[in-house]
Structure formats: C-alpha cells, structure tokens
Amino acid sequence: MLTKLDSVMLSILSLVIVVSQVNDSAGLNKNTSGPLVEKPACQNTQKALNVAKQASPQSSQLAPCPELPASKLPDFSGISDVRVKKQAFFDYMLPIIEARNASLKELRKRIKELAEASQRSPDDISWLRDIANVYELKTEEYISKEFFDQLLQRVDIIPPSLALVQAANESAWGTSRFAREGNNLFGQWCFSKGCGLVPSARPAGETYEVRKFDGVAQSVQSYMHNLNTQHQYASLREIRANKRKNHEPVTGPALAYGLSAYSIRGLEYVEELLAMIQVNNLLNLDHQATTISQK
C-alpha cells in the first residue's frame, strides 16, 4: 500500500517524464541560461592545474580533475518499479557528482592558501590568472581581497541533493532522448553546428542544439561549470557565499532559490526541485559533502 510520500513521488515522477517527453518532441528545452563554454570545463581546469604543478611544490599536491570515462548511461527506462528506478539513478549519479565536487574542493583549498599567503611568486600569480580565466572572472588585479572573494564565490561545490534532483528532473530519471543519446542529464544547449542533438521540432531559424557529451561525467562537469560561471546564476553563487561567510551548511534547498532562470517555469521549477529533495530525503547528502569544506 502506497504511503502519502510514495503518492507524492509518483506524481512528481509522472510530471517529470511528461515534461521531458514534451521537450523532446517539441524541440524545447527548459534551460534558458544561454551559450555554454564549448571547450569542456575540466580541460580548462586541468590546464590551470598543470600550470600550478610546474609553478610550485604546494600546487603540485593538487588533485587533477577526475577521470572521465565515456560511460554509457544505464537503461533506466527498463525499471518499472519507481523506488528501484529512483535508487538506481541516485546510486549511479552520486559518485560522479561527488568526484567533481572533490576536485572543486581541492582547487578551492589552494586558492585559499594563496589568499592567506604573505607572499606570492610570479608563478602563483600566473596560476591565479589561469584559474580566473577558466572561471570567466574578468579582472586586472590578482592579489586583492576582492579578487579572492570573487574567485572563491565561483570555485565551489554544487550540493549533491541539488545536482541529483536537477539531473532527475531534466532527464526524466535518465530516460529522456537527450540523456539516452547524448548523455545530457541537465538540458544544456550548445550553439555550434554538430555539437549536439537537434530537437525534433526546433523552431525555424533557430540554430541551437542540445549538447552531446562523451559520458555522463562530462555532463556533470559542464553543468557545475555553468552554475559557477554564468551570470544567470549569480544569485545562486551569492547565496552560497553568504552561507560560507556565516559558517552555515551549503545545501541544495538554499541554492535552489538561485535557479529561477534555469527554467521558463521560474519559481514553479524551484518549488519542484525543493519537493523532490524533501520527498527523496536527500538533504543529509549535503551535510556530508560540506563537512570538509566548511572552513
């Protein structure tokens, strides 16, 4: 017999699947963030990390970007039981999300070390310049408190609960066309011909495509880089920075309020994410993820 929470979850799952199917057939995508960086974000980050390794012994201890196997997305559409489908999806996605967050934590740690250093070498400054470029922070000053504050506002984790429910929401639990054919779990667009999948009913005159990734890990990286750099999500980054300043946990429900621009549904989309986090009891994952990076 279904409990009240099970009934709510079934309703949410049905809604997500319907929305995704409509998006596939109509050629519409809920992500309104605009162009993404065409070069995979981790390649840019890896370049900066390699520069750091050559620059100083401290930076050589930085963990590289996680390996990105071009893994094929499991066939979640073959799972009829809602509970089993949800758990299988979360079990598959969580390690990928945690791996990317781990790299962000390491990068953030090194930036904070340089922020607190009494002296910085020319190589340190060069490395900071590269990181600033990767995270699209335009500045001529690489040692001021304002610079470090702005950079740390961009180099930070995305709470697992938020990444999980956005992936589930945008991909219909990994069953949408764009997830199955393009490993795109977050509805991200691209704007170069051949960069992705052409929606079946894309309006005449439009040139966007739904970006195609070699593997799910690349999709996760691009999604996090998108939230950490695009101006549409500045409010999300401000919420996160304020949480850090006040020594409060960085959680999915808190940051979700900075995602109204992610979907044409605005606040309705945010409320749906909040409901999915609550129904699936995902908040505890955020507390575990932020324990190490609370300093």
VOBA-1610 file (N, C-alpha, C; in pm, whole numbers, padded with zeros to 5 digits, always signed):
BEGIN
Met+00085-00120+00000Met+00000+00000+00000Met+00088+00124+00000Leu+00057+00219-00090Leu+00137+00339-00102Leu+00116+00433+00014Thr+00226+00488+00064Thr+00217+00592+00167Thr+00191+00725+00100Lys+00168+00827+00181Lys+00145+00961+00126Lys+00267+01009+00049Leu+00387+00983+00103Leu+00510+01026+00036Leu+00527+00952-00097Asp+00493+00823-00100Asp+00503+00747-00224Asp+00410+00805-00330Ser+00291+00844-00288Ser+00195+00900-00383Ser+00246+01031-00441Val+00305+01113-00354Val+00362+01239-00400Val+00474+01212-00499Met+00558+01115-00467Met+00671+01083-00555Met+00625+01033-00689Leu+00523+00953-00692Leu+00468+00904-00819Leu+00417+01019-00904Ser+00352+01116-00839Ser+00301+01232-00912Ser+00415+01312-00972Ile+00521+01332-00891Ile+00635+01409-00940Ile+00703+01337-01055Leu+00722+01205-01040Leu+00786+01127-01146Leu+00706+01134-01274Ser+00575+01123-01265Ser+00491+01129-01384Ser+00502+01264-01452Leu+00503+01370-01371Leu+00513+01505-01425Leu+00646+01524-01497Val+00754+01477-01435Val+00887+01494-01493Val+00897+01421-01626Ile+00844+01299-01632Ile+00850+01221-01755Ile+00771+01289-01866Val+00653+01340-01834Val+00570+01408-01933Val+00639+01532-01986Val+00695+01613-01894Val+00763+01736-01935Val+00880+01704-02027Ser+00957+01602-01991Ser+01073+01566-02072Ser+01030+01519-02210Gln+00923+01441-02217Gln+00876+01393-02345Gln+00826+01508-02432Val+00761+01604-02370Val+00716+01722-02444Val+00836+01798-02498Asn+00938+01815-02415Asn+01057+01886-02458Asn+01125+01815-02575Asp+01131+01681-02571Asp+01194+01605-02678Asp+01118+01623-02809Ser+00987+01618-02800Ser+00907+01621-02922Ser+00890+01761-02976Ala+00883+01860-02887Ala+00859+01996-02932Ala+00988+02071-02964Gly+01102+02013-02929Gly+01228+02080-02955Gly+01255+02193-02859Leu+01188+02193-02745Leu+01208+02297-02646Leu+01292+02243-02534Asn+01365+02333-02469Asn+01448+02292-02356Asn+01425+02390-02244Lys+01418+02341-02121Lys+01387+02427-02007Lys+01503+02515-01966Asn+01623+02483-02011Asn+01740+02561-01972Asn+01747+02689-02053Thr+01738+02803-01988Thr+01741+02931-02057Thr+01869+03007-02027Ser+01975+02935-01994Ser+02097+03001-01949Ser+02179+03060-02061Gly+02153+03023-02185Gly+02231+03076-02295Gly+02352+02989-02324Pro+02445+03040-02407Pro+02559+02958-02451Pro+02644+02908-02336Leu+02695+02788-02353Leu+02792+02733-02260Leu+02930+02740-02324Val+03035+02728-02242Val+03169+02722-02295Val+03181+02595-02379Glu+03223+02611-02506Glu+03229+02496-02595Glu+03334+02395-02550Lys+03448+02443-02498Lys+03552+02352-02452Lys+03514+02296-02317Pro+03520+02162-02299Pro+03482+02103-02170Pro+03552+02171-02054Ala+03474+02203-01950Ala+03525+02281-01838Ala+03646+02217-01773Cys+03647+02085-01762Cys+03757+02021-01692Cys+03887+02029-01771Gln+03881+02039-01902Gln+04002+02058-01979Gln+04065+02192-01943Asn+03983+02294-01930Asn+04033+02425-01889Asn+04093+02418-01749Thr+04022+02354-01658Thr+04070+02342-01521Thr+04199+02261-01516Gln+04205+02153-01594Gln+04325+02071-01595Gln+04444+02150-01645Lys+04424+02236-01743Lys+04533+02320-01792Lys+04587+02407-01680Ala+04497+02466-01604Ala+04540+02552-01495Ala+04612+02472-01386Leu+04563+02352-01359Leu+04627+02268-01258Leu+04766+02225-01303Asn+04783+02199-01432Asn+04915+02162-01483Asn+05013+02276-01469Val+04964+02399-01494Val+05047+02517-01474Val+05089+02526-01329Ala+04994+02496-01239Ala+05022+02504-01096Ala+05129+02403-01056Lys+05124+02284-01111Lys+05221+02181-01076Lys+05363+02224-01112Gln+05375+02293-01225Gln+05506+02339-01268Gln+05550+02462-01189Ala+05455+02532-01130Ala+05484+02659-01066Ala+05537+02646-00925Ser+05482+02554-00846Ser+05522+02549-00706Ser+05496+02412-00647Pro+05574+02373-00547Pro+05554+02242-00482Pro+05417+02230-00420Gln+05366+02339-00362Gln+05235+02333-00297Gln+05127+02296-00397Ser+05131+02362-00513Ser+05028+02337-00613Ser+05041+02198-00674Ser+05161+02140-00668Ser+05178+02007-00725Ser+05101+01901-00648Gln+05053+01937-00529Gln+04976+01842-00449Gln+04828+01843-00486Leu+04791+01934-00576Leu+04650+01942-00616Leu+04609+01815-00689Ala+04490+01767-00653Ala+04437+01651-00725Ala+04395+01695-00865Pro+04423+01616-00968Pro+04379+01652-01102Pro+04228+01633-01114Cys+04174+01677-01226Cys+04032+01653-01250Cys+04006+01503-01249Pro+03890+01461-01206Pro+03861+01318-01204Pro+03863+01260-01345Glu+03899+01135-01356Glu+03897+01070-01486Glu+03755+01070-01540Leu+03745+01084-01671Leu+03614+01097-01732Leu+03589+00984-01831Pro+03552+00868-01782Pro+03523+00757-01873Pro+03399+00788-01956Ala+03406+00753-02083Ala+03291+00774-02170Ala+03190+00663-02146Ser+03140+00659-02025Ser+03050+00551-01984Ser+02911+00568-02043Lys+02852+00458-02078Lys+02718+00459-02135Lys+02615+00464-02022Leu+02518+00549-02037Leu+02414+00563-01936Leu+02334+00433-01925Pro+02311+00385-01804Pro+02231+00263-01787Pro+02089+00282-01843Asp+02024+00174-01873Asp+01888+00179-01926Asp+01788+00184-01810Phe+01764+00305-01762Phe+01670+00321-01651Phe+01525+00303-01696Ser+01501+00315-01826Ser+01363+00301-01875Ser+01312+00158-01857Gly+01403+00063-01839Gly+01362-00076-01822Gly+01323-00111-01680Ile+01332-00013-01589Ile+01298-00037-01449Ile+01157+00016-01423Ser+01065-00072-01396Ser+00925-00031-01379Ser+00892+00013-01237Asp+00962-00043-01140Asp+00935-00007-01000Asp+00993+00131-00970Val+00909+00223-00925Val+00950+00361-00902Val+01063+00371-00801Arg+01049+00300-00689Arg+01152+00306-00585Arg+01286+00255-00638Val+01283+00145-00710Val+01406+00087-00764Val+01468+00180-00868Lys+01385+00240-00952Lys+01434+00333-01054Lys+01504+00452-00989Lys+01440+00510-00889Lys+01498+00626-00821Lys+01632+00591-00758Gln+01635+00479-00686Gln+01757+00443-00615Gln+01869+00410-00713Ala+01836+00343-00822Ala+01937+00309-00922Ala+01994+00437-00985Phe+01908+00532-01011Phe+01953+00659-01070Phe+02044+00734-00973Phe+02002+00746-00848Phe+02083+00817-00749Phe+02216+00745-00725Asp+02212+00612-00718Asp+02335+00536-00694Asp+02435+00554-00808Tyr+02384+00568-00929Tyr+02472+00587-01044Tyr+02530+00729-01047Met+02446+00828-01020Met+02487+00968-01035Met+02573+01020-00919Leu+02546+00976-00798Leu+02611+01035-00681Leu+02764+01027-00685Pro+02825+00913-00716Pro+02973+00910-00720Pro+03032+01006-00821Ile+02965+01027-00933Ile+03013+01120-01036Ile+03007+01263-00984Ile+02898+01296-00918Ile+02882+01430-00860Ile+02985+01453-00749Glu+03004+01353-00665Glu+03100+01367-00555Glu+03243+01381-00606Ala+03276+01313-00715Ala+03411+01322-00771Ala+03439+01463-00821Arg+03341+01522-00887Arg+03363+01658-00937Arg+03370+01757-00822Asn+03287+01739-00722Asn+03293+01827-00605Asn+03427+01815-00533Ala+03482+01694-00530Ala+03611+01674-00464Ala+03720+01756-00534Ser+03717+01760-00666Ser+03815+01840-00739Ser+03796+01989-00712Leu+03672+02031-00704Leu+03645+02172-00673Leu+03695+02209-00534Lys+03680+02117-00439Lys+03729+02142-00303Lys+03881+02159-00301Glu+03951+02074-00377Glu+04097+02083-00382Glu+04141+02215-00444Leu+04075+02252-00550Leu+04107+02377-00617Leu+04079+02496-00525Arg+03968+02490-00457Arg+03931+02595-00364Arg+04032+02606-00249Lys+04078+02492-00202Lys+04175+02490-00092Lys+04303+02563-00132Arg+04352+02538-00254Arg+04475+02603-00299Arg+04455+02754-00315Ile+04341+02794-00365Ile+04313+02938-00380Ile+04313+03006-00244Lys+04255+02940-00144Lys+04252+02997-00009Lys+04392+03006+00050Glu+04476+02908+00021Glu+04614+02912+00068Glu+04687+03033+00011Leu+04666+03059-00117Leu+04729+03175-00179Leu+04669+03306-00129Ala+04541+03304-00098Ala+04477+03424-00045Ala+04537+03462+00089Glu+04576+03363+00168Glu+04628+03387+00301Glu+04781+03398+00306Ala+04847+03376+00193Ala+04992+03378+00188Ala+05045+03521+00204Ser+05156+03535+00273Ser+05217+03667+00290Ser+05288+03712+00163Gln+05333+03615+00083Gln+05398+03644-00044Gln+05349+03547-00150Arg+05346+03595-00276Arg+05304+03510-00387Arg+05406+03526-00499Ser+05451+03416-00553Ser+05551+03419-00659Ser+05487+03459-00791Pro+05568+03496-00890Pro+05513+03523-01023Pro+05437+03404-01080Asp+05485+03283-01049Asp+05415+03163-01096Asp+05279+03149-01029Asp+05273+03186-00902Asp+05144+03183-00832Asp+05045+03278-00898Ile+05092+03397-00932Ile+05007+03497-00996Ile+04961+03446-01133Ser+05052+03383-01205Ser+05017+03328-01336Ser+04910+03221-01322Trp+04926+03135-01221Trp+04827+03030-01197Trp+04690+03089-01163Leu+04689+03190-01078Leu+04563+03256-01042Leu+04498+03318-01165Arg+04580+03373-01253Arg+04526+03433-01376Arg+04459+03326-01461Asp+04523+03209-01470Asp+04464+03099-01548Asp+04332+03052-01487Ile+04330+03038-01355Ile+04207+02995-01289Ile+04096+03099-01309Ala+04132+03226-01299Ala+04033+03332-01320Ala+03975+03324-01461Asn+04061+03294-01560Asn+04013+03281-01697Asn+03920+03162-01713Val+03958+03051-01650Val+03873+02931-01656Val+03733+02961-01602Tyr+03729+03037-01493Tyr+03601+03066-01429Tyr+03543+03201-01471Glu+03593+03251-01584Glu+03534+03367-01651Glu+03523+03489-01560Leu+03626+03507-01477Leu+03632+03623-01390Leu+03726+03724-01454Lys+03669+03832-01501Lys+03748+03933-01572Lys+03800+04036-01473Thr+03932+04044-01462Thr+03994+04138-01370Thr+04139+04160-01410Glu+04195+04272-01368Glu+04336+04301-01390Glu+04414+04288-01260Glu+04346+04259-01153Glu+04407+04253-01021Glu+04396+04112-00966Tyr+04510+04049-00936Tyr+04509+03908-00898Tyr+04555+03882-00755Ile+04565+03985-00675Ile+04610+03962-00537Ile+04525+04035-00434Ser+04424+04107-00477Ser+04342+04182-00381Ser+04244+04091-00310Lys+04195+04134-00197Lys+04093+04059-00123Lys+03968+04044-00208Glu+03933+04148-00280Glu+03813+04144-00364Glu+03826+04035-00471Phe+03946+04024-00529Phe+03967+03922-00631Phe+03947+03782-00573Phe+04010+03755-00459Phe+03998+03623-00398Phe+03854+03594-00357Asp+03785+03693-00306Asp+03644+03674-00269Asp+03561+03637-00391Gln+03584+03707-00501Gln+03507+03681-00623Gln+03540+03544-00682Leu+03668+03508-00677Leu+03708+03379-00732Leu+03652+03264-00650Leu+03661+03276-00517Leu+03608+03171-00430Leu+03456+03161-00439Gln+03393+03268-00479Gln+03249+03264-00498Gln+03212+03176-00617Arg+03305+03161-00710Arg+03281+03081-00829Arg+03337+02939-00817Val+03446+02924-00747Val+03508+02791-00733Val+03454+02728-00605Asp+03347+02654-00619Asp+03283+02593-00503Asp+03193+02480-00551Ile+03152+02398-00456Ile+03073+02279-00488Ile+02927+02311-00521Ile+02864+02217-00586Ile+02718+02217-00602Ile+02666+02105-00512Pro+02578+02136-00417Pro+02530+02034-00324Pro+02476+01910-00397Pro+02511+01792-00351Pro+02465+01670-00418Pro+02313+01663-00435Ser+02239+01705-00333Ser+02093+01696-00343Ser+02041+01775-00462Leu+02100+01892-00485Leu+02054+01978-00595Leu+02092+01918-00730Ala+02216+01873-00741Ala+02260+01813-00867Ala+02179+01688-00900Leu+02149+01608-00799Leu+02073+01485-00821Leu+01932+01513-00871Val+01862+01605-00805Val+01722+01628-00845Val+01714+01705-00977Gln+01813+01791-01005Gln+01811+01856-01137Gln+01836+01754-01247Ala+01928+01663-01223Ala+01952+01559-01322Ala+01827+01474-01343Ala+01762+01437-01235Ala+01640+01357-01244Ala+01530+01433-01315Asn+01515+01559-01280Asn+01409+01643-01336Asn+01431+01668-01485Glu+01553+01705-01520Glu+01581+01743-01659Glu+01588+01624-01753Ser+01617+01506-01700Ser+01635+01389-01786Ser+01527+01283-01770Ala+01423+01314-01691Ala+01320+01215-01662Ala+01383+01087-01607Trp+01467+01106-01504Trp+01534+00994-01439Trp+01620+00914-01538Gly+01687+00988-01627Gly+01779+00925-01721Gly+01714+00857-01839Thr+01587+00886-01867Thr+01517+00817-01974Thr+01485+00905-02095Ser+01515+01034-02088Ser+01482+01123-02200Ser+01571+01092-02320Arg+01531+01140-02434Arg+01610+01119-02557Arg+01750+01179-02542Phe+01757+01299-02487Phe+01885+01368-02477Phe+01979+01300-02378Ala+01922+01237-02276Ala+02004+01160-02182Ala+02053+01032-02247Arg+01963+00963-02315Arg+01998+00833-02374Arg+02094+00845-02491Glu+02072+00946-02576Glu+02152+00957-02698Glu+02271+01052-02682Gly+02263+01142-02585Gly+02369+01241-02572Gly+02432+01252-02435Asn+02397+01164-02342Asn+02449+01170-02205Asn+02426+01307-02142Asn+02325+01378-02187Asn+02296+01512-02137Asn+02187+01500-02031Leu+02228+01514-01905Leu+02136+01497-01793Leu+02075+01628-01744Phe+02124+01741-01797Phe+02085+01870-01741Phe+02025+01968-01843Gly+01989+01919-01960Gly+01923+02005-02058Gly+02008+02117-02111Gln+02140+02096-02121Gln+02229+02203-02163Gln+02232+02218-02315Trp+02235+02342-02359Trp+02238+02373-02502Trp+02381+02399-02548Cys+02398+02394-02681Cys+02522+02440-02744Cys+02484+02507-02875Phe+02578+02580-02934Phe+02541+02666-03046Phe+02632+02653-03167Ser+02709+02545-03174Ser+02790+02518-03292Ser+02727+02401-03366Lys+02721+02411-03498Lys+02658+02306-03577Lys+02727+02173-03553Gly+02647+02072-03519Gly+02700+01939-03495Gly+02748+01915-03354Cys+02728+02013-03265Cys+02776+01997-03127Cys+02685+01911-03042Gly+02566+01882-03092Gly+02473+01805-03011Gly+02362+01743-03092Leu+02248+01729-03029Leu+02130+01670-03091Leu+02032+01781-03130Val+01982+01774-03250Val+01886+01874-03296Val+01747+01834-03246Pro+01681+01919-03167Pro+01546+01887-03120Pro+01453+01861-03237Ser+01361+01769-03220Ser+01278+01724-03331Ser+01189+01833-03389Ala+01153+01931-03310Ala+01068+02039-03361Ala+01127+02174-03328Arg+01255+02190-03353Arg+01322+02317-03328Arg+01261+02424-03418Pro+01226+02540-03362Pro+01164+02646-03442Pro+01251+02688-03559Ala+01188+02723-03668Ala+01260+02768-03788Ala+01346+02889-03754Gly+01468+02887-03805Gly+01558+02998-03782Gly+01647+02982-03661Glu+01613+02889-03570Glu+01696+02864-03452Glu+01811+02771-03488Thr+01923+02789-03423Thr+02041+02709-03453Thr+02092+02627-03335Tyr+02030+02643-03219Tyr+02081+02571-03102Tyr+02060+02421-03116Glu+02142+02348-03044Glu+02129+02203-03033Glu+02138+02167-02885Val+02092+02049-02852Val+02105+02001-02714Val+02237+01926-02708Arg+02326+01978-02628Arg+02466+01935-02629Arg+02481+01785-02606Lys+02572+01725-02680Lys+02602+01583-02668Lys+02736+01566-02598Phe+02740+01477-02499Phe+02860+01453-02421Phe+02910+01311-02443Asp+03042+01294-02429Asp+03100+01160-02442Asp+03058+01068-02329Gly+03034+01126-02212Gly+02992+01049-02096Gly+02917+01136-01998Val+02857+01073-01901Val+02777+01146-01802Val+02866+01237-01717Ala+02989+01195-01689Ala+03079+01278-01609Ala+03104+01413-01675Gln+03115+01415-01808Gln+03134+01542-01879Gln+03012+01631-01865Ser+02894+01569-01866Ser+02771+01645-01848Ser+02765+01709-01710Val+02806+01634-01608Val+02806+01686-01471Val+02903+01802-01459Gln+03023+01787-01515Gln+03122+01894-01509Gln+03072+02021-01577Ser+03014+02005-01694Ser+02965+02121-01768Ser+02852+02190-01693Tyr+02765+02111-01634Tyr+02654+02165-01553Tyr+02707+02247-01435Met+02804+02193-01363Met+02858+02266-01248Met+02931+02392-01291His+03006+02381-01400His+03078+02498-01451His+02979+02606-01495Asn+02870+02564-01552Asn+02764+02656-01594Asn+02711+02734-01474Leu+02675+02664-01367Leu+02622+02732-01249Leu+02728+02821-01183Asn+02854+02783-01194Asn+02961+02857-01129Asn+03012+02975-01209Thr+02966+02991-01333Thr+03020+03100-01415Thr+02915+03189-01480Gln+02802+03134-01521Gln+02706+03212-01599Gln+02635+03318-01513His+02614+03435-01574His+02556+03547-01498His+02414+03518-01451Gln+02343+03429-01520Gln+02207+03397-01479Gln+02200+03336-01339Tyr+02311+03281-01294Tyr+02313+03212-01165Tyr+02396+03285-01060Ala+02413+03415-01080Ala+02488+03496-00984Ala+02423+03491-00845Ser+02290+03487-00842Ser+02221+03484-00712Ser+02248+03352-00640Leu+02260+03242-00714Leu+02296+03114-00651Leu+02433+03124-00586Arg+02526+03185-00657Arg+02662+03197-00602Arg+02666+03291-00481Glu+02582+03392-00482Glu+02576+03484-00368Glu+02518+03414-00245Ile+02415+03334-00266Ile+02357+03257-00156Ile+02462+03166-00095Arg+02535+03097-00181Arg+02638+03005-00136Arg+02750+03078-00061Ala+02792+03192-00113Ala+02898+03270-00048Ala+02854+03319+00089Asn+02728+03359+00101Asn+02677+03405+00231Asn+02672+03290+00331Lys+02639+03172+00283Lys+02640+03055+00370Lys+02781+03030+00422Arg+02879+03040+00334Arg+03018+03022+00374Arg+03058+03128+00478Lys+03023+03251+00451Lys+03059+03362+00540Lys+03002+03343+00678Asn+02881+03290+00684Asn+02813+03271+00813Asn+02838+03132+00873His+02928+03055+00811His+02963+02921+00860His+02840+02830+00868Glu+02758+02839+00767Glu+02637+02758+00758Glu+02653+02653+00648Pro+02584+02541+00659Pro+02593+02438+00555Pro+02544+02490+00420Val+02613+02449+00316Val+02571+02482+00179Val+02480+02368+00132Thr+02353+02396+00121Thr+02256+02291+00090Thr+02182+02316-00041Gly+02128+02208-00095Gly+02051+02218-00217Gly+01929+02306-00205Pro+01848+02290-00099Pro+01730+02377-00086Pro+01765+02525-00082Ala+01875+02561-00018Ala+01915+02701-00011Ala+01953+02753-00150Leu+02034+02676-00222Leu+02081+02722-00352Leu+01974+02714-00461Ala+01874+02631-00440Ala+01768+02616-00541Ala+01700+02749-00571Tyr+01695+02836-00471Tyr+01630+02966-00492Tyr+01708+03056-00588Gly+01829+03016-00623Gly+01904+03091-00722Gly+01893+03033-00862Leu+01796+02943-00882Leu+01783+02874-01010Leu+01655+02909-01087Ser+01593+03018-01055Ser+01468+03052-01125Ser+01491+03077-01274Ala+01615+03113-01312Ala+01646+03138-01453Ala+01678+03009-01528Tyr+01688+02897-01458Tyr+01724+02772-01524Tyr+01610+02720-01612Ser+01489+02757-01575Ser+01371+02706-01647Ser+01274+02820-01675Ile+01202+02806-01785Ile+01099+02905-01817Ile+00986+02900-01716Arg+00982+02796-01634Arg+00878+02785-01532Arg+00913+02861-01404Gly+01034+02915-01397Gly+01071+03003-01287Gly+01054+02942-01149Leu+00979+03009-01063Leu+00961+02967-00925Leu+00894+02830-00915Glu+00807+02798-01009Glu+00743+02666-01010Glu+00848+02556-01023Tyr+00948+02581-01105Tyr+01058+02485-01122Tyr+01136+02470-00992Val+01166+02582-00927Val+01238+02579-00799Val+01160+02499-00696Glu+01031+02524-00687Glu+00948+02454-00589Glu+00944+02304-00618Glu+00949+02267-00745Glu+00951+02125-00779Glu+01081+02060-00734Leu+01192+02131-00750Leu+01320+02078-00702Leu+01319+02061-00551Leu+01266+02160-00481Leu+01258+02152-00335Leu+01175+02031-00291Ala+01065+02007-00360Ala+00979+01894-00326Ala+01052+01762-00349Met+01128+01754-00458Met+01200+01631-00489Met+01309+01603-00386Ile+01377+01708-00341Ile+01479+01690-00237Ile+01416+01637-00109Gln+01301+01695-00071Gln+01235+01654+00053Gln+01180+01513+00043Val+01111+01483-00063Val+01048+01353-00078Val+01152+01240-00080Asn+01267+01269-00138Asn+01370+01166-00151Asn+01474+01168-00039Asn+01450+01253+00062Asn+01537+01258+00180Asn+01685+01274+00143Leu+01713+01375+00062Leu+01848+01393+00010Leu+01930+01496+00087Leu+01869+01568+00178Leu+01939+01677+00245Leu+02062+01630+00321Asn+02058+01510+00377Asn+02171+01460+00454Asn+02297+01448+00369Leu+02281+01425+00239Leu+02396+01416+00150Leu+02472+01548+00146Asp+02400+01659+00157Asp+02464+01791+00153Asp+02547+01816+00277His+02497+01775+00392His+02573+01794+00516His+02702+01712+00514Gln+02696+01594+00455Gln+02816+01512+00443Gln+02915+01575+00348Ala+02866+01634+00240Ala+02953+01691+00137Ala+03022+01819+00181Thr+02958+01895+00269Thr+03014+02025+00306Thr+03097+02019+00434Thr+03102+01904+00500Thr+03177+01895+00625Thr+03324+01933+00606Ile+03386+01880+00501Ile+03527+01903+00477Ile+03554+02047+00436Ser+03459+02111+00367Ser+03484+02244+00312Ser+03417+02355+00388Gln+03394+02337+00515Gln+03327+02439+00595Gln+03420+02554+00634Lys+03549+02532+00633Lys+03643+02633+00679Lys+03639+02757+00593
//
